Amino acid sequence: MKDKWLIFANITILFVCSFFINYYLEKKLDHLQVFSQHNVLFDADPSFRLKNFQYGLGPGGHEWVHPNLSNFVHPPIRALASVLYHSGLIKTHPNEIRRNIIIFLLPVLGAFKTLILFIFFYKWGFDILSTVILCLLEMLSFSRLIFNSMPEHFAITGFLLALLFLLALTSLQKEKLYTPLWFLLGILIAGITLSNIVVVMILWGLVVYQIRYSFKTAVKFTTYLTAFILVFNVGFALLVNTFILPKEKSVLDGTKHELFIAHSFSEASNKFQEFTQTLTNAFVTPEPDIDYNSGAVAYNPDAKYDITFSMQDNINPLIIIRVILLLIMMLGMLILFRDPNSQFLLLAALLVLIFNWIFHSFYGKELFLYSQHWILSEIIMFSGILRLKSKFRIASIVISSIFIIFMAVQNITIIKFMLDVLATY
């Protein structure tokens, strides 16, 4: 009974803190009009995503990279806004209600992601203290602070991927496939960002193999799941675009994203080498570069900010911290590899990381933008050091705690710097 109350207390504190941290930062950025234009923060598109979520229209919400982003997110937001408006609870215009729901929703998703991660690590066998440490590692990471504090689809994707890992762990522990849930999550994840269907394939294939002990069965089941997800998402997107939104671009129109494909091997090679830097930037980052914001000016010549914050050239700062973090992750992987009950999740995390490493060497301009796709894989690798026993146990707790404190202080410093630049620009 005592443990249950302790778990409840920790979850409640983490949930509330998670929400208010992201909501406070989001309101600050909104006040500074960052969401009114393109590409101010790390190549993110909050102005586009607001249109996608608020109106079901706008660039990127119906294209092949995000085939059902608008179709999945906009209708429930519109329905909730309509209920609030017609019930008389809120008297502002429905469009404004929708916008406020979006601003409120993304920090809520972040808080629920923290809750899911607590359940995930606790079910995996970590004690309460270690579980809290791992939740704080994610909650205070730079990637989480940024992408759960702006209208972007990465907050939604991060939440869904956390659910996917929890479903994989539950399937293994119960030795049950929960096939309908895999199909549902797969449809949502791939509908938001089509490339993440590969992550679904990796985890589903490994789960089937572990439960059925048959490579042939795993391949067959993965093929069925992938085919269904692809057919549903493309078919649903084409149906909506053709009959409901005839003026929107086709789901198969990829012209908008052509500029972000690496056209040469040397460029892809540079991105491949840059990825190790991005692995650490996801947690703690040096002062970002301030570059000319060509994207914002191209879309809106009267944009307030003609600058963009970028991490593309930040290699040398915090080099010691980068090395320490990578060493902790490598040690964590070694510890997890020696534990038969952890090998599955370690392999899944590695494969997800390797896929993103290769894929985003060819696709994507600012690699940090996609860090929510793989940060949970990094946390799983990091978690291994908290499996240490006896005298090493205290050392692992101390090292993890010191790193999280440094990470939090550094990230707060950088965010304050960015807010000051924007406020005085």
C-alpha positions in Angstrom: 0.0 0.0 0.0 2.9 2.4 0.9 4.5 1.8 -2.5 1.2 2.6 -4.3 0.9 5.9 -2.5 4.5 6.7 -3.3 4.0 5.8 -6.9 0.8 8.0 -7.1 2.6 10.9 -5.4 5.6 10.7 -7.8 3.4 10.4 -10.9 1.2 13.4 -9.8 4.2 15.6 -9.1 5.9 14.7 -12.4 2.7 15.1 -14.4 1.9 18.6 -12.9 5.5 19.8 -13.2 5.8 18.5 -16.8 2.6 20.3 -17.9 3.4 23.6 -16.3 7.0 23.7 -17.6 5.9 23.2 -21.2 2.8 25.4 -20.9 4.8 28.3 -19.4 7.4 28.1 -22.1 4.8 27.8 -24.8 2.9 30.9 -23.6 6.2 32.8 -23.6 6.9 31.8 -27.2 3.4 32.5 -28.3 3.6 36.0 -26.7 6.7 36.6 -28.7 4.8 35.7 -31.9 7.1 32.7 -32.7 4.1 30.7 -33.8 3.1 33.3 -36.3 5.9 32.5 -38.8 8.0 29.7 -40.2 11.3 28.3 -39.0 12.3 30.5 -36.0 13.2 27.5 -33.8 15.3 24.7 -35.4 13.5 24.5 -38.7 10.1 23.9 -37.0 6.9 25.0 -38.7 4.5 26.1 -35.9 2.7 28.5 -38.2 1.9 25.7 -40.6 0.9 23.2 -37.9 -1.5 25.7 -36.3 -3.3 25.9 -39.6 -3.3 22.1 -39.9 -4.7 21.6 -36.3 -6.9 24.6 -36.2 -8.6 24.6 -39.6 -7.6 21.2 -41.1 -5.9 23.1 -43.9 -2.5 24.6 -44.6 0.9 23.3 -45.9 2.1 19.9 -44.9 -1.0 18.5 -43.3 -2.2 16.4 -46.2 1.1 15.6 -48.1 2.8 12.2 -48.4 5.2 12.8 -45.5 2.3 13.5 -43.1 -0.6 11.9 -45.0 -3.3 12.3 -42.2 -1.8 14.8 -39.8 -4.7 17.3 -40.3 -7.2 14.5 -40.8 -6.4 12.9 -37.4 -5.8 15.9 -35.3 -8.2 18.6 -36.5 -11.6 16.8 -36.2 -11.4 16.1 -32.4 -10.1 19.6 -31.7 -13.0 21.1 -33.9 -15.6 18.8 -32.1 -14.3 19.8 -28.6 -14.3 23.5 -29.5 -17.9 23.2 -30.9 -19.1 21.5 -27.7 -17.5 24.2 -25.5 -18.9 27.0 -27.7 -22.5 25.7 -28.0 -22.6 24.7 -24.3 -22.0 28.4 -23.4 -18.9 27.5 -21.3 -16.7 29.6 -23.5 -18.1 32.5 -25.4 -15.1 33.4 -27.7 -15.2 32.6 -31.4 -14.8 28.8 -32.2 -11.6 29.5 -34.1 -10.0 31.1 -31.0 -11.3 28.2 -28.9 -9.6 25.8 -31.2 -6.3 27.7 -31.0 -6.4 27.7 -27.2 -7.2 24.0 -27.1 -4.1 23.4 -29.3 -1.9 25.5 -27.1 -3.2 23.6 -24.0 -3.1 20.2 -25.6 0.6 19.8 -26.4 1.9 20.3 -22.8 -0.9 17.9 -21.7 0.4 15.3 -24.2 3.9 15.9 -22.7 2.6 15.3 -19.2 0.9 12.1 -20.3 4.1 11.0 -22.0 5.8 11.3 -18.7 3.1 9.2 -17.1 3.5 6.5 -19.8 7.3 6.5 -19.4 6.9 6.1 -15.6 4.6 3.1 -16.2 7.0 1.7 -18.9 10.2 1.8 -16.8 8.4 0.6 -13.6 6.9 -2.3 -15.4 10.3 -3.1 -16.9 11.6 -3.6 -13.4 13.1 -0.3 -12.3 12.5 0.8 -8.8 10.7 4.1 -8.1 13.8 6.2 -7.7 15.3 5.0 -10.9 12.0 5.4 -12.7 11.7 9.0 -11.5 15.3 9.7 -12.7 14.6 8.4 -16.2 11.4 10.4 -16.4 13.2 13.6 -15.4 15.9 12.8 -18.0 13.2 12.9 -20.7 11.1 15.7 -19.2 14.0 18.2 -18.8 15.8 17.3 -22.1 16.2 20.1 -24.6 14.2 18.2 -27.2 11.2 17.8 -24.9 11.3 21.4 -23.6 11.3 22.7 -27.2 8.9 20.4 -29.0 6.2 20.1 -26.3 6.2 23.9 -26.1 5.1 24.7 -29.6 2.3 23.6 -32.1 4.2 20.8 -33.8 3.5 17.2 -34.6 6.6 16.0 -32.8 4.9 16.3 -29.5 2.2 14.0 -30.8 4.7 11.6 -32.3 6.8 11.4 -29.1 3.6 10.6 -27.1 2.6 7.8 -29.6 6.0 6.3 -29.7 6.1 6.1 -25.9 2.8 4.3 -26.1 4.2 1.9 -28.7 7.2 0.9 -26.6 4.8 0.4 -23.6 2.6 -1.8 -25.8 5.6 -3.8 -26.9 6.7 -4.4 -23.3 3.2 -5.4 -22.2 2.9 -7.8 -25.2 6.1 -9.5 -24.2 5.3 -9.7 -20.5 1.8 -11.0 -21.1 2.9 -13.1 -24.1 -0.1 -11.7 -26.0 0.0 -9.8 -29.3 -2.9 -7.3 -28.7 -3.2 -7.1 -32.5 -6.0 -4.5 -32.7 -4.0 -2.1 -30.5 -0.9 -2.5 -32.8 -3.0 -1.8 -35.9 -4.6 1.3 -34.3 -1.3 2.7 -33.0 0.4 1.9 -36.3 -2.3 3.8 -38.3 -2.0 6.8 -36.0 1.8 6.9 -36.0 2.2 6.4 -39.7 -0.6 8.8 -40.5 1.2 11.6 -38.5 4.6 10.8 -40.1 4.7 8.1 -42.7 8.4 7.2 -42.2 7.7 6.1 -38.6 5.9 3.0 -40.0 9.4 1.5 -39.9 9.5 1.9 -36.1 6.2 0.1 -35.9 7.5 -2.7 -38.1 10.6 -3.1 -36.0 8.8 -3.4 -32.7 5.9 -5.5 -34.0 8.3 -7.8 -35.9 10.4 -8.3 -32.8 7.4 -8.9 -30.5 5.9 -11.5 -32.9 9.3 -13.3 -33.1 9.7 -13.3 -29.4 6.2 -14.7 -28.7 5.9 -17.1 -31.7 9.7 -18.0 -32.0 9.4 -18.1 -35.8 11.2 -15.7 -38.1 8.8 -16.7 -41.0 5.8 -15.9 -38.9 7.3 -12.5 -37.8 8.0 -11.6 -41.4 4.5 -12.6 -42.5 2.7 -10.8 -39.7 4.8 -7.7 -40.2 4.0 -7.7 -43.9 0.3 -7.9 -43.2 0.5 -5.0 -40.6 2.5 -2.8 -42.9 0.3 -3.3 -45.9 -2.8 -2.6 -43.9 -1.4 0.6 -42.4 -0.2 1.9 -45.7 -3.4 1.1 -47.6 -5.5 2.6 -44.8 -3.5 5.8 -44.6 -3.0 6.5 -48.3 -6.6 5.5 -49.0 -8.1 7.6 -46.2 -5.9 10.6 -47.2 -6.9 10.4 -50.8 -10.5 10.0 -49.9 -10.5 13.1 -47.7 -8.4 15.1 -50.2 -10.7 14.2 -53.1 -14.1 14.5 -51.7 -13.8 16.8 -48.6 -10.8 19.0 -49.4 -10.6 19.1 -53.2 -8.4 22.2 -53.2 -5.7 20.6 -51.0 -2.6 18.9 -52.6 -2.7 15.2 -53.1 -1.2 13.0 -50.4 1.3 11.8 -53.1 2.5 15.3 -53.8 6.1 15.6 -52.4 7.2 18.8 -54.1 7.3 20.8 -50.8 9.8 18.4 -49.3 12.1 18.1 -52.3 14.5 20.7 -50.9 15.2 18.7 -47.8 16.4 15.5 -49.6 20.2 15.1 -49.6 21.2 15.0 -53.3 24.8 13.9 -52.9 26.6 11.2 -51.1 29.0 13.8 -49.5 26.1 15.7 -48.1 24.5 12.5 -46.7 27.9 11.5 -45.3 28.2 14.9 -43.5 24.7 14.4 -42.0 25.7 10.8 -40.9 28.7 12.2 -39.0 26.6 15.0 -37.5 24.1 12.5 -36.0 26.3 11.7 -33.0 26.3 15.4 -32.1 22.5 15.5 -32.4 22.2 12.5 -30.1 23.6 14.6 -27.2 21.9 17.8 -28.4 18.6 16.1 -27.8 19.4 16.2 -24.0 21.7 19.1 -23.4 22.8 21.7 -25.9 25.4 24.5 -26.2 24.3 28.0 -27.3 22.7 27.6 -30.8 23.7 29.4 -33.9 21.6 32.4 -35.1 21.3 32.3 -38.9 19.4 34.2 -41.5 15.9 32.9 -41.7 15.4 32.5 -45.5 12.4 30.2 -45.0 10.4 32.8 -43.0 11.2 35.6 -45.4 10.3 33.5 -48.4 6.9 32.7 -47.0 6.3 36.1 -45.5 8.4 39.1 -46.4 7.0 41.0 -43.5 7.9 38.4 -40.9 8.9 39.8 -37.5 12.0 37.6 -37.3 14.4 37.1 -40.1 16.6 34.9 -37.9 16.5 31.2 -37.1 18.1 29.2 -34.2 20.1 26.3 -35.5 22.3 23.5 -34.2 23.8 22.5 -37.5 27.3 23.9 -36.8 27.5 23.4 -33.0 30.2 20.7 -32.7 32.8 21.8 -30.2 31.0 23.3 -27.2 30.2 20.9 -24.3 32.5 18.3 -25.9 33.3 16.7 -22.5 29.6 16.5 -21.6 29.0 14.9 -25.0 31.7 12.3 -24.4 30.4 11.5 -20.9 26.8 11.1 -22.1 27.9 8.8 -24.9 30.0 6.7 -22.5 27.1 6.4 -20.1 24.9 5.2 -23.0 27.5 2.7 -24.1 28.0 1.3 -20.6 24.2 1.2 -20.3 23.9 -0.9 -23.5 26.6 -3.3 -22.2 24.7 -3.8 -18.9 21.3 -4.3 -20.7 22.9 -6.7 -23.2 24.0 -9.0 -20.3 20.5 -9.1 -18.9 18.3 -11.6 -20.9 15.1 -9.8 -19.9 16.4 -6.5 -21.3 17.9 -7.7 -24.6 14.7 -7.3 -26.5 14.2 -3.6 -25.6 17.8 -2.9 -26.2 17.7 -4.4 -29.7 14.5 -2.5 -30.5 16.0 0.8 -29.3 19.2 0.2 -31.3 17.3 -0.7 -34.5 15.1 2.4 -34.1 18.2 4.6 -33.6 20.0 3.1 -36.6 17.0 3.5 -38.8 16.7 7.2 -37.9 20.5 7.6 -38.2 20.5 6.3 -41.8 17.1 7.8 -42.9 17.9 11.3 -41.6 21.3 11.3 -43.2 19.4 11.6 -46.5 16.2 13.3 -45.3 16.0 16.4 -43.2 17.8 19.7 -42.9 18.0 20.3 -39.1 18.6 16.8 -37.5 17.6 18.1 -34.1 14.1 18.7 -35.4 13.5 14.9 -35.5 15.0 14.1 -32.1 11.6 13.1 -30.6 11.7 10.1 -33.0 14.7 8.5 -31.2 15.1 10.1 -27.8 13.3 7.3 -26.1 15.8 4.9 -27.6 18.6 6.9 -26.1 16.9 6.9 -22.7 16.5 3.1 -22.8 20.3 2.9 -23.5 21.0 5.3 -20.6 18.8 3.3 -18.3 21.3 0.4 -18.2 23.5 2.1 -15.6 20.6 2.2 -13.2 20.6 -1.6 -13.3 23.9 -1.7 -11.4 23.7 -3.3 -8.0 25.4 -3.1 -4.6 28.1 -0.4 -4.3 27.8 0.7 -7.9 24.1 1.4 -7.4 24.8 4.6 -5.4 27.4 5.7 -7.9 24.9 5.3 -10.8 22.3 7.3 -9.0 24.7 10.1 -8.2 26.1 10.3 -11.7 22.6 10.3 -13.3 21.4 13.0 -10.8 24.4 15.2 -11.4 23.9 14.9 -15.2 20.2 15.8 -15.0 20.9 18.8 -12.8 23.6 20.0 -15.2 21.3 19.4 -18.1 18.4 21.3 -16.5 20.6 24.3 -15.6 22.2 24.4 -19.1 18.9 24.1 -20.9 17.3 26.8 -18.8 20.2 29.0 -19.5 20.0 28.4 -23.3 16.2 28.9 -23.3 16.6 32.2 -21.4 19.2 33.3 -23.9 16.8 32.5 -26.8 13.9 34.2 -25.2 16.0 37.3 -24.6 17.2 37.4 -28.2 13.6 37.1 -29.4 12.3 39.7 -26.9 14.8 42.3 -28.0 14.9 41.7 -31.7 
